[in-house]
Amino acid sequence: MDFYAGCVSGAVLVDEYKEIVESSGLKEVKVELKSPSSCVTSETNDPFAKMFSNFSFKDSIVSIYVTGIK
């Protein structure tokens, strides 16, 4: 359970994250959704994760790639 808490602790919405990056002074910030987070994939062998296999986290907990110009 500690790994799952660590996986998503401090997570924010993509739009909120983009605002934080822009407020740091970066311009032309682009956020690209990369993939579902590895802690919520349906292929897991982890019994804890399998308890949530009936929920679709595919577009909810994702890894992102962020670019911007300083």
Secondary structure as UniProt FT lines:
FT   HELIX           2..8
FT   TURN            9..10
FT   HELIX           14..23
FT   TURN            24..25
FT   STRAND          27..36
FT   HELIX           38..40
FT   TURN            42..43
FT   HELIX           47..50
FT   TURN            51..54
FT   TURN            58..60
FT   STRAND          62..69
//
